[in-house]
Amino acid sequence: MNVDALFNNLVSGPTQTALTGGLNEQPTEAANGLSSFSGMLENAMSSLNEQQVTADQGVQDLITGNTDNLHNVMIQTSEAQLSLELALQLRNKGLEAYNEIKNMQF
């Protein structure tokens, strides 16, 4: 699974228009900083991508015979799998919250 595509889908989904209100506003410096939500999300997704790439490289090395440490490769793949499952659950919960807010009657 391509984590970059997952991140782009998450960012460009229906929540993007709801957050910006459809206006073409210039982002402030706080919105560009690492303390912003999008900065934290971008850091988390890049970390997830690095874990996936590391696990894939470990499996490739194991198959080609460049490494013989099956234990470390299994730990890397398990960490990558758990991180991806966590990211998917967070996305699902975020979409559920968005849909509940969208369906509220005022």
Backbone as JSON Lines, residues from 0, in Angstrom:
{"i":0,"aa":"M","n":[0.85,-1.18,0.0],"ca":[0.0,0.0,0.0],"c":[0.89,1.23,0.0]}
{"i":1,"aa":"N","n":[0.51,2.22,-0.79],"ca":[1.28,3.45,-0.9],"c":[0.8,4.43,0.16]}
{"i":2,"aa":"V","n":[1.65,4.75,1.11],"ca":[1.28,5.61,2.23],"c":[1.11,7.05,1.77]}
{"i":3,"aa":"D","n":[1.92,7.47,0.78],"ca":[1.77,8.84,0.27],"c":[0.39,9.05,-0.34]}
{"i":4,"aa":"A","n":[-0.1,8.06,-1.08],"ca":[-1.44,8.17,-1.67],"c":[-2.5,8.21,-0.58]}
{"i":5,"aa":"L","n":[-2.31,7.42,0.48],"ca":[-3.24,7.44,1.61],"c":[-3.27,8.81,2.28]}
{"i":6,"aa":"F","n":[-2.08,9.4,2.46],"ca":[-1.98,10.73,3.05],"c":[-2.66,11.77,2.17]}
{"i":7,"aa":"N","n":[-2.4,11.73,0.86],"ca":[-3.02,12.69,-0.05],"c":[-4.53,12.54,-0.09]}
{"i":8,"aa":"N","n":[-5.01,11.3,-0.01],"ca":[-6.45,11.06,0.03],"c":[-7.06,11.61,1.31]}
{"i":9,"aa":"L","n":[-6.34,11.45,2.41],"ca":[-6.83,11.94,3.69],"c":[-6.88,13.46,3.72]}
{"i":10,"aa":"V","n":[-5.83,14.1,3.19],"ca":[-5.76,15.55,3.21],"c":[-6.73,16.18,2.22]}
{"i":11,"aa":"S","n":[-6.88,15.6,1.04],"ca":[-7.72,16.21,0.02],"c":[-9.16,15.72,0.08]}
{"i":12,"aa":"G","n":[-9.52,14.99,1.12],"ca":[-10.87,14.47,1.26],"c":[-11.89,15.55,1.57]}
{"i":13,"aa":"P","n":[-13.1,15.16,1.97],"ca":[-14.17,16.13,2.21],"c":[-13.89,17.07,3.36]}
{"i":14,"aa":"T","n":[-12.98,16.71,4.26],"ca":[-12.71,17.58,5.39],"c":[-11.93,18.82,4.99]}
{"i":15,"aa":"Q","n":[-11.2,18.76,3.87],"ca":[-10.4,19.89,3.44],"c":[-11.3,21.08,3.09]}
{"i":16,"aa":"T","n":[-12.39,20.86,2.36],"ca":[-13.27,21.97,2.0],"c":[-14.04,22.46,3.21]}
{"i":17,"aa":"A","n":[-14.32,21.55,4.14],"ca":[-15.04,21.97,5.34],"c":[-14.17,22.84,6.24]}
{"i":18,"aa":"L","n":[-12.9,22.52,6.29],"ca":[-12.0,23.28,7.16],"c":[-11.72,24.66,6.59]}
{"i":19,"aa":"T","n":[-11.57,24.76,5.28],"ca":[-11.24,26.05,4.69],"c":[-12.47,26.86,4.37]}
{"i":20,"aa":"G","n":[-13.61,26.23,4.35],"ca":[-14.84,26.95,4.05],"c":[-14.94,27.35,2.59]}
{"i":21,"aa":"G","n":[-14.1,26.76,1.75],"ca":[-14.16,27.05,0.34],"c":[-13.51,28.37,-0.02]}
{"i":22,"aa":"L","n":[-12.87,29.04,0.91],"ca":[-12.24,30.32,0.64],"c":[-10.78,30.11,0.28]}
{"i":23,"aa":"N","n":[-10.27,30.99,-0.54],"ca":[-8.86,30.93,-0.9],"c":[-8.07,31.83,0.03]}
{"i":24,"aa":"E","n":[-7.88,31.37,1.24],"ca":[-7.17,32.15,2.24],"c":[-5.7,31.75,2.25]}
{"i":25,"aa":"Q","n":[-4.84,32.71,2.55],"ca":[-3.43,32.42,2.68],"c":[-3.19,31.84,4.08]}
{"i":26,"aa":"P","n":[-2.44,30.73,4.17],"ca":[-2.19,30.16,5.5],"c":[-1.29,31.05,6.32]}
{"i":27,"aa":"T","n":[-1.55,31.08,7.61],"ca":[-0.72,31.88,8.5],"c":[0.54,31.11,8.85]}
{"i":28,"aa":"E","n":[1.47,31.76,9.52],"ca":[2.71,31.1,9.91],"c":[2.44,29.98,10.9]}
{"i":29,"aa":"A","n":[1.45,30.15,11.76],"ca":[1.12,29.1,12.73],"c":[0.58,27.86,12.02]}
{"i":30,"aa":"A","n":[-0.14,28.06,10.91],"ca":[-0.67,26.93,10.17],"c":[0.44,26.17,9.46]}
{"i":31,"aa":"N","n":[1.53,26.83,9.14],"ca":[2.64,26.17,8.47],"c":[3.61,25.52,9.43]}
{"i":32,"aa":"G","n":[3.55,25.86,10.7],"ca":[4.51,25.37,11.69],"c":[4.26,23.93,12.07]}
{"i":33,"aa":"L","n":[5.21,23.38,12.8],"ca":[5.09,22.0,13.23],"c":[4.08,21.83,14.35]}
{"i":34,"aa":"S","n":[3.71,22.92,14.99],"ca":[2.76,22.82,16.08],"c":[1.32,22.74,15.57]}
{"i":35,"aa":"S","n":[1.12,22.96,14.28],"ca":[-0.22,22.9,13.74],"c":[-0.64,21.44,13.54]}
{"i":36,"aa":"F","n":[-1.92,21.24,13.39],"ca":[-2.45,19.89,13.2],"c":[-1.92,19.27,11.92]}
{"i":37,"aa":"S","n":[-1.9,20.06,10.85],"ca":[-1.42,19.52,9.57],"c":[0.06,19.16,9.65]}
{"i":38,"aa":"G","n":[0.84,19.95,10.4],"ca":[2.26,19.62,10.57],"c":[2.45,18.33,11.33]}
{"i":39,"aa":"M","n":[1.67,18.14,12.39],"ca":[1.76,16.9,13.15],"c":[1.32,15.71,12.31]}
{"i":40,"aa":"L","n":[0.28,15.91,11.52],"ca":[-0.21,14.84,10.66],"c":[0.82,14.49,9.59]}
{"i":41,"aa":"E","n":[1.44,15.52,9.03],"ca":[2.47,15.28,8.01],"c":[3.67,14.54,8.6]}
{"i":42,"aa":"N","n":[4.09,14.9,9.81],"ca":[5.19,14.2,10.46],"c":[4.83,12.74,10.76]}
{"i":43,"aa":"A","n":[3.61,12.51,11.2],"ca":[3.17,11.15,11.49],"c":[3.12,10.3,10.22]}
{"i":44,"aa":"M","n":[2.65,10.88,9.14],"ca":[2.56,10.13,7.89],"c":[3.95,9.87,7.31]}
{"i":45,"aa":"S","n":[4.86,10.81,7.46],"ca":[6.22,10.57,6.96],"c":[6.91,9.49,7.8]}
{"i":46,"aa":"S","n":[6.65,9.47,9.1],"ca":[7.19,8.42,9.95],"c":[6.61,7.06,9.57]}
{"i":47,"aa":"L","n":[5.33,7.03,9.28],"ca":[4.68,5.8,8.85],"c":[5.28,5.32,7.54]}
{"i":48,"aa":"N","n":[5.51,6.24,6.62],"ca":[6.1,5.87,5.33],"c":[7.5,5.32,5.53]}
{"i":49,"aa":"E","n":[8.29,5.93,6.4],"ca":[9.65,5.45,6.67],"c":[9.62,4.03,7.25]}
{"i":50,"aa":"Q","n":[8.66,3.76,8.14],"ca":[8.54,2.42,8.7],"c":[8.19,1.4,7.62]}
{"i":51,"aa":"Q","n":[7.29,1.78,6.71],"ca":[6.92,0.88,5.63],"c":[8.1,0.59,4.71]}
{"i":52,"aa":"V","n":[8.86,1.64,4.38],"ca":[10.02,1.47,3.5],"c":[11.09,0.62,4.18]}
{"i":53,"aa":"T","n":[11.32,0.85,5.47],"ca":[12.31,0.06,6.22],"c":[11.91,-1.41,6.27]}
{"i":54,"aa":"A","n":[10.64,-1.67,6.49],"ca":[10.16,-3.06,6.53],"c":[10.29,-3.71,5.16]}
{"i":55,"aa":"D","n":[9.94,-2.98,4.11],"ca":[10.07,-3.53,2.76],"c":[11.53,-3.83,2.43]}
{"i":56,"aa":"Q","n":[12.43,-2.92,2.81],"ca":[13.85,-3.13,2.56],"c":[14.37,-4.33,3.35]}
{"i":57,"aa":"G","n":[13.91,-4.49,4.57],"ca":[14.31,-5.65,5.37],"c":[13.88,-6.95,4.75]}
{"i":58,"aa":"V","n":[12.66,-6.98,4.22],"ca":[12.17,-8.19,3.56],"c":[12.98,-8.46,2.3]}
{"i":59,"aa":"Q","n":[13.27,-7.4,1.53],"ca":[14.08,-7.57,0.32],"c":[15.47,-8.12,0.66]}
{"i":60,"aa":"D","n":[16.07,-7.57,1.73],"ca":[17.39,-8.04,2.14],"c":[17.35,-9.5,2.59]}
{"i":61,"aa":"L","n":[16.27,-9.87,3.27],"ca":[16.14,-11.26,3.72],"c":[15.98,-12.2,2.54]}
{"i":62,"aa":"I","n":[15.21,-11.8,1.55],"ca":[14.99,-12.64,0.38],"c":[16.26,-12.8,-0.44]}
{"i":63,"aa":"T","n":[16.99,-11.7,-0.62],"ca":[18.21,-11.74,-1.43],"c":[19.4,-12.33,-0.68]}
{"i":64,"aa":"G","n":[19.29,-12.5,0.61],"ca":[20.36,-13.1,1.39],"c":[21.34,-12.09,1.95]}
{"i":65,"aa":"N","n":[21.02,-10.8,1.86],"ca":[21.91,-9.77,2.4],"c":[21.91,-9.74,3.92]}
{"i":66,"aa":"T","n":[20.87,-10.27,4.53],"ca":[20.8,-10.36,5.98],"c":[20.24,-11.73,6.36]}
{"i":67,"aa":"D","n":[20.61,-12.19,7.5],"ca":[20.09,-13.47,7.97],"c":[19.38,-13.32,9.31]}
{"i":68,"aa":"N","n":[19.07,-12.1,9.69],"ca":[18.43,-11.84,10.97],"c":[16.92,-11.75,10.79]}
{"i":69,"aa":"L","n":[16.28,-12.88,10.8],"ca":[14.83,-12.95,10.61],"c":[14.09,-12.25,11.73]}
{"i":70,"aa":"H","n":[14.63,-12.29,12.93],"ca":[13.98,-11.7,14.1],"c":[13.76,-10.19,13.9]}
{"i":71,"aa":"N","n":[14.81,-9.47,13.49],"ca":[14.68,-8.02,13.28],"c":[13.72,-7.68,12.15]}
{"i":72,"aa":"V","n":[13.74,-8.48,11.09],"ca":[12.84,-8.24,9.96],"c":[11.39,-8.42,10.39]}
{"i":73,"aa":"M","n":[11.14,-9.44,11.2],"ca":[9.77,-9.67,11.67],"c":[9.31,-8.54,12.6]}
{"i":74,"aa":"I","n":[10.22,-8.03,13.42],"ca":[9.87,-6.91,14.29],"c":[9.56,-5.68,13.46]}
{"i":75,"aa":"Q","n":[10.36,-5.4,12.43],"ca":[10.13,-4.24,11.57],"c":[8.8,-4.35,10.84]}
{"i":76,"aa":"T","n":[8.5,-5.52,10.3],"ca":[7.23,-5.67,9.58],"c":[6.03,-5.58,10.53]}
{"i":77,"aa":"S","n":[6.17,-6.12,11.73],"ca":[5.07,-6.03,12.71],"c":[4.83,-4.59,13.13]}
{"i":78,"aa":"E","n":[5.92,-3.83,13.36],"ca":[5.77,-2.41,13.71],"c":[5.11,-1.63,12.58]}
{"i":79,"aa":"A","n":[5.52,-1.91,11.34],"ca":[4.94,-1.22,10.19],"c":[3.46,-1.56,10.04]}
{"i":80,"aa":"Q","n":[3.11,-2.82,10.25],"ca":[1.71,-3.23,10.15],"c":[0.86,-2.56,11.22]}
{"i":81,"aa":"L","n":[1.34,-2.54,12.46],"ca":[0.58,-1.92,13.54],"c":[0.44,-0.42,13.34]}
{"i":82,"aa":"S","n":[1.48,0.22,12.83],"ca":[1.4,1.65,12.57],"c":[0.38,1.96,11.49]}
{"i":83,"aa":"L","n":[0.36,1.14,10.45],"ca":[-0.61,1.35,9.38],"c":[-2.03,1.12,9.88]}
{"i":84,"aa":"E","n":[-2.23,0.09,10.68],"ca":[-3.56,-0.16,11.24],"c":[-4.01,0.99,12.13]}
{"i":85,"aa":"L","n":[-3.09,1.55,12.91],"ca":[-3.42,2.69,13.75],"c":[-3.81,3.9,12.9]}
{"i":86,"aa":"A","n":[-3.06,4.15,11.84],"ca":[-3.37,5.28,10.96],"c":[-4.74,5.1,10.31]}
{"i":87,"aa":"L","n":[-5.06,3.88,9.9],"ca":[-6.37,3.63,9.3],"c":[-7.5,3.82,10.31]}
{"i":88,"aa":"Q","n":[-7.29,3.37,11.54],"ca":[-8.32,3.55,12.56],"c":[-8.51,5.02,12.9]}
{"i":89,"aa":"L","n":[-7.42,5.78,12.96],"ca":[-7.54,7.22,13.2],"c":[-8.29,7.91,12.07]}
{"i":90,"aa":"R","n":[-7.99,7.51,10.83],"ca":[-8.71,8.08,9.69],"c":[-10.2,7.75,9.78]}
{"i":91,"aa":"N","n":[-10.52,6.5,10.1],"ca":[-11.92,6.09,10.2],"c":[-12.65,6.86,11.29]}
{"i":92,"aa":"K","n":[-12.01,7.02,12.45],"ca":[-12.64,7.76,13.54],"c":[-12.81,9.24,13.17]}
{"i":93,"aa":"G","n":[-11.82,9.8,12.48],"ca":[-11.93,11.19,12.03],"c":[-13.07,11.38,11.05]}
{"i":94,"aa":"L","n":[-13.23,10.44,10.12],"ca":[-14.33,10.53,9.16],"c":[-15.69,10.34,9.85]}
{"i":95,"aa":"E","n":[-15.73,9.44,10.84],"ca":[-16.98,9.27,11.59],"c":[-17.36,10.56,12.32]}
{"i":96,"aa":"A","n":[-16.38,11.2,12.94],"ca":[-16.64,12.45,13.65],"c":[-17.09,13.54,12.68]}
{"i":97,"aa":"Y","n":[-16.44,13.62,11.53],"ca":[-16.83,14.6,10.52],"c":[-18.26,14.37,10.06]}
{"i":98,"aa":"N","n":[-18.62,13.1,9.8],"ca":[-19.97,12.79,9.35],"c":[-21.01,13.1,10.42]}
{"i":99,"aa":"E","n":[-20.68,12.86,11.69],"ca":[-21.62,13.19,12.76],"c":[-21.82,14.7,12.87]}
{"i":100,"aa":"I","n":[-20.74,15.45,12.74],"ca":[-20.87,16.91,12.78],"c":[-21.64,17.41,11.59]}
{"i":101,"aa":"K","n":[-21.39,16.81,10.43],"ca":[-22.09,17.21,9.21],"c":[-23.59,16.96,9.31]}
{"i":102,"aa":"N","n":[-23.97,15.89,9.99],"ca":[-25.38,15.53,10.08],"c":[-26.11,16.2,11.24]}
{"i":103,"aa":"M","n":[-25.42,17.02,12.03],"ca":[-26.08,17.73,13.13],"c":[-27.07,18.74,12.59]}
{"i":104,"aa":"Q","n":[-28.17,18.87,13.29],"ca":[-29.16,19.86,12.91],"c":[-29.11,21.01,13.89]}
{"i":105,"aa":"F","n":[-29.04,22.19,13.34],"ca":[-28.96,23.39,14.19],"c":[-30.25,24.14,14.18]}
